[in-house]
Amino acid sequence: MTYDIHIIGGGLAGSEAAWQLAEAGLRVRLSEMRGANLPNGGDTTPAHDSDRLAEIVCSNSFRSDDAEANAVGLLHQEMRVLGSLVMAAAEIHKVPAGSALAVDREGFAAEITRRIEAHPNIAVVRERIDTLPASGSTIIATGPLTAPGLASAIAEVTGSDALAFFDAIAPIVHRESIDMDICWMAARWDKGGKDYINCPMDKPQYDAFIAALNAGEKTEFKEWERDTPYFEGCMPIEVMAERGPETLRFGPMKPVGLDNPRTGRWPFAVVQLRQDNALATLWNIVGFQTKLKHADQVRIFRTIPGLEKAEFARLGGIHRNSFIRSPILLDGELRLKTLPHIRFAGQITGCEGYVESAAIGLLAARFAVAEIARSALAPPPLETALGALLGHITGGATADTYQPMNINFGLMPPLTGPKTKKADRKRLYTDRARSALGAWLELFPPQDSVLGRGTMRSMVEG
């Protein structure tokens, strides 16, 4: 198939971008190296397990789905309004997670893969791209685990070294191996239902657990990795423990809002597990991303009350993530300033999180559609979640200290008027965002068709 635009990378951002472009009538070549018929039998990354598009490799949570009082919930809503494939697939394959949106990771990736491969305007090509295309509209969405050849080509063109940080993966436990005579089901403050498995700890158990984390054998870094910083939003649990004995009790192991039905009180600390698949047979240990060696993971995590006989479907791990210095390299439409036929999307731009990655893929596609159709498209207003995230990436952040960032109200312009309570401020942010997005969509409605080819299809079409 001849194509109008080339997308490199079949993760969440690349898949979302491909769908948006194809639905607008553009012909897309989507290059994905996983599953490629290469001499070594196919390429992969240190984090991926399959060749499915949009494979989720860390937590299965898309975080809060509250569009009234949470910035990421607001982003969910805005993406749904714009016909996001990622949000549509997440809705079909969601699993219980309180007020959060979590998905069955295998079902979700299979849904995305099926829809992308079945679309008549998309050709999925299993190939590794090692150089930047010299011409032609291109979106690079290779994520934080970009293959070395392409990463070197990007670094050469940008003229500056890519920033990097470590990202860690949490273990997954088989549900049948969890002792529910010790654990109980509940969500914090009873929000959303009894969606989490809670493992209680008293003070001696907690102190012993912290000591074991500190003494456990960790993964050793290569010399070139030693100065790479961690991303604060995905800190290994043992690194948090090193910051002080109380750190975890105020982080992923905080007991507030969790009444133990056997005592009627909050435990000293709590380990939570979140459902990871639709069958509820696999459960992710929340916030327990780790760089402990596998033997010590099993030994230490089995000291958690209720997990003494835990069987692990996947142990934790750590990998090096890279991203570009977007605030100085990209323009307001995500184009590389020195090579404007190339756009970047997803986590390689420095946004953090599944939803944020897909959102930037969606915006990159909309900008590309407008450019090819020779029509105007202003960026979404900064008052919206989409606009705030885009603005941060393309110039709002300080380039010298640029780090991966989730969407949050702090990226939006401050509210004006009299001071209000914190809960009311969040509602004011989301109300303002919805109004701003509505006004923007009136001026720049989604492009139904480009160059007379194709029409928009239903997001629920099977």
Backbone hydrogen bonds, N-H to C=O, Kabsch-Sander energy under -0.5 kcal/mol:
donor,donor_aa,acceptor,acceptor_aa,energy
4,D,27,R,-2.7
5,I,27,R,-1.6
6,H,137,S,-2.4
7,I,29,R,-3.0
8,I,139,I,-2.7
9,G,7,I,-0.6
9,G,31,S,-3.3
11,G,141,A,-0.6
15,S,11,G,-2.4
16,E,12,L,-2.3
17,A,13,A,-2.5
18,A,14,G,-2.5
19,W,15,S,-2.3
20,Q,16,E,-2.4
21,L,17,A,-2.4
22,A,18,A,-2.7
23,E,19,W,-2.8
24,A,20,Q,-1.1
25,G,22,A,-1.7
26,L,21,L,-2.3
28,V,121,N,-3.2
29,R,5,I,-2.1
30,L,28,V,-0.6
30,L,123,A,-2.6
31,S,7,I,-3.1
31,S,29,R,-0.7
32,E,30,L,-0.5
32,E,125,V,-2.3
35,G,43,D,-0.9
36,A,33,M,-2.1
37,N,126,R,-0.6
38,L,36,A,-1.9
41,G,38,L,-2.6
43,D,33,M,-1.0
54,A,10,G,-2.6
55,E,52,R,-0.8
57,V,55,E,-0.5
62,F,101,L,-4.0
65,D,99,S,-2.4
67,A,65,D,-1.0
70,N,66,D,-1.0
74,L,70,N,-2.0
75,L,71,A,-2.0
76,H,72,V,-2.3
77,Q,73,G,-2.0
78,E,74,L,-2.4
79,M,75,L,-2.4
80,R,76,H,-2.2
81,V,77,Q,-2.1
82,L,78,E,-1.4
83,G,80,R,-1.8
84,S,79,M,-2.0
88,A,84,S,-1.5
89,A,85,L,-2.7
90,A,86,V,-2.2
91,E,87,M,-1.9
92,I,88,A,-1.5
93,H,89,A,-1.8
94,K,91,E,-0.7
95,V,102,A,-2.5
100,A,97,A,-2.2
101,L,63,R,-2.7
102,A,95,V,-0.7
102,A,100,A,-0.6
103,V,60,N,-2.3
104,D,93,H,-2.9
105,R,103,V,-0.9
105,R,276,D,-1.3
108,F,104,D,-2.8
109,A,105,R,-2.2
110,A,106,E,-2.4
111,E,107,G,-2.1
112,I,108,F,-2.2
113,T,109,A,-2.6
114,R,110,A,-2.5
115,R,111,E,-2.3
116,I,112,I,-2.6
117,E,113,T,-2.7
118,A,114,R,-1.6
119,H,115,R,-0.8
119,H,116,I,-0.9
122,I,119,H,-1.7
123,A,28,V,-2.7
124,V,122,I,-0.6
125,V,30,L,-2.9
125,V,123,A,-0.6
126,R,124,V,-0.5
127,E,32,E,-0.7
127,E,125,V,-1.3
129,I,127,E,-0.5
130,D,128,R,-0.6
138,T,341,H,-2.5
139,I,6,H,-2.6
140,I,343,R,-3.3
141,A,8,I,-3.1
141,A,139,I,-0.7
145,L,142,T,-0.6
146,T,143,G,-0.8
151,A,147,A,-2.7
152,S,148,P,-2.4
153,A,149,G,-1.8
154,I,150,L,-2.6
155,A,151,A,-2.4
156,E,152,S,-2.3
157,V,153,A,-1.9
158,T,154,I,-2.7
159,G,155,A,-1.4
160,S,155,A,-0.5
163,L,323,F,-1.7
165,F,321,N,-2.5
166,F,229,P,-1.5
167,D,319,H,-3.1
168,A,234,C,-0.6
169,I,317,G,-3.0
172,I,314,R,-2.8
173,V,283,W,-3.5
174,H,311,E,-3.0
175,R,281,T,-3.1
177,S,174,H,-1.6
178,I,175,R,-1.9
179,D,306,G,-2.8
180,M,178,I,-1.0
182,I,179,D,-1.3
183,C,179,D,-2.0
184,W,198,N,-1.4
186,A,196,Y,-2.3
189,W,257,G,-3.0
190,D,187,A,-2.7
191,K,188,R,-1.7
192,G,190,D,-0.5
195,D,193,G,-1.8
196,Y,186,A,-0.6
197,I,273,L,-2.2
198,N,184,W,-2.8
198,N,196,Y,-0.5
199,C,271,V,-3.0
201,M,269,A,-2.4
206,Y,202,D,-2.6
207,D,203,K,-3.0
208,A,204,P,-2.2
209,F,205,Q,-2.0
210,I,206,Y,-2.6
211,A,207,D,-2.1
212,A,208,A,-2.1
213,L,209,F,-2.4
214,N,210,I,-2.3
215,A,211,A,-1.8
216,G,212,A,-1.6
219,T,291,K,-3.0
225,E,222,K,-1.8
226,R,222,K,-0.7
226,R,223,E,-1.0
228,T,225,E,-1.9
231,F,166,F,-1.3
232,E,230,Y,-0.5
234,C,231,F,-1.9
235,M,232,E,-0.8
237,I,289,Q,-2.9
239,V,236,P,-0.6
240,M,236,P,-1.9
241,A,237,I,-2.1
242,E,238,E,-1.5
243,R,239,V,-0.6
243,R,240,M,-1.2
244,G,241,A,-1.4
247,T,244,G,-1.4
250,F,246,E,-0.9
250,F,247,T,-0.9
251,G,248,L,-1.3
253,M,248,L,-2.2
254,K,251,G,-1.6
258,L,255,P,-1.6
259,D,257,G,-0.5
260,N,258,L,-0.5
260,N,265,R,-2.6
263,T,260,N,-1.6
264,G,260,N,-3.8
265,R,260,N,-0.5
268,F,201,M,-1.3
269,A,201,M,-1.6
270,V,253,M,-1.9
271,V,199,C,-2.4
272,Q,270,V,-0.5
273,L,197,I,-2.3
274,R,284,N,-2.7
275,Q,195,D,-0.6
276,D,282,L,-3.0
277,N,282,L,-0.7
280,A,277,N,-1.5
283,W,173,V,-2.7
284,N,274,R,-3.1
285,I,171,P,-2.1
286,V,272,Q,-2.2
286,V,284,N,-0.8
288,F,285,I,-1.8
290,T,169,I,-1.3
293,K,217,E,-3.0
297,Q,293,K,-2.1
298,V,294,H,-2.2
299,R,295,A,-2.1
300,I,296,D,-2.9
301,F,297,Q,-2.7
302,R,298,V,-1.3
303,T,300,I,-1.7
304,I,301,F,-1.1
307,L,304,I,-2.7
310,A,307,L,-1.8
313,A,172,I,-2.0
313,A,311,E,-0.5
314,R,172,I,-1.5
317,G,169,I,-1.1
319,H,167,D,-2.9
321,N,165,F,-3.7
321,N,319,H,-0.5
322,S,144,P,-1.7
323,F,163,L,-2.0
324,I,348,I,-2.9
326,S,324,I,-2.1
328,I,325,R,-1.5
329,L,325,R,-1.3
330,L,326,S,-2.6
331,D,335,R,-2.4
334,L,331,D,-1.9
336,L,339,L,-0.6
336,L,342,I,-3.0
337,K,329,L,-2.7
339,L,336,L,-0.7
342,I,339,L,-2.4
343,R,138,T,-2.9
344,F,334,L,-2.1
345,A,140,I,-2.3
348,I,345,A,-0.5
349,T,346,G,-2.1
350,G,347,Q,-1.5
351,C,346,G,-0.7
352,E,405,M,-2.1
357,S,353,G,-2.3
358,A,354,Y,-2.5
359,A,355,V,-2.6
360,I,356,E,-2.0
361,G,357,S,-1.7
362,L,358,A,-2.4
363,L,359,A,-2.2
364,A,360,I,-2.5
365,A,361,G,-2.0
366,R,362,L,-2.1
367,F,363,L,-2.5
368,A,364,A,-2.1
369,V,365,A,-2.7
370,A,366,R,-2.2
371,E,367,F,-2.3
372,I,368,A,-2.6
373,A,369,V,-2.3
374,R,371,E,-0.8
375,S,370,A,-2.8
384,T,381,P,-2.0
387,G,381,P,-0.5
388,A,384,T,-2.4
389,L,385,A,-2.2
390,L,386,L,-2.3
391,G,387,G,-2.8
392,H,388,A,-2.1
393,I,389,L,-1.9
394,T,390,L,-2.4
395,G,392,H,-0.7
396,G,391,G,-3.3
397,A,392,H,-1.7
399,A,397,A,-0.6
401,T,398,T,-0.8
402,Y,399,A,-1.1
405,M,350,G,-1.4
411,L,408,N,-1.9
412,M,409,F,-1.6
425,R,421,K,-2.4
426,K,422,K,-1.8
427,R,423,A,-1.3
428,L,424,D,-2.1
429,Y,425,R,-2.4
430,T,426,K,-2.2
431,D,427,R,-2.6
432,R,428,L,-2.3
433,A,429,Y,-2.2
434,R,430,T,-2.3
435,S,431,D,-1.9
436,A,432,R,-2.3
437,L,433,A,-2.7
438,G,434,R,-2.2
439,A,435,S,-2.0
440,W,436,A,-2.1
441,L,437,L,-2.6
442,E,438,G,-1.5
443,L,439,A,-1.2
444,F,440,W,-2.8
448,D,446,P,-0.7
450,V,24,A,-1.4
450,V,453,R,-0.9
453,R,450,V,-2.1
461,E,458,S,-1.3
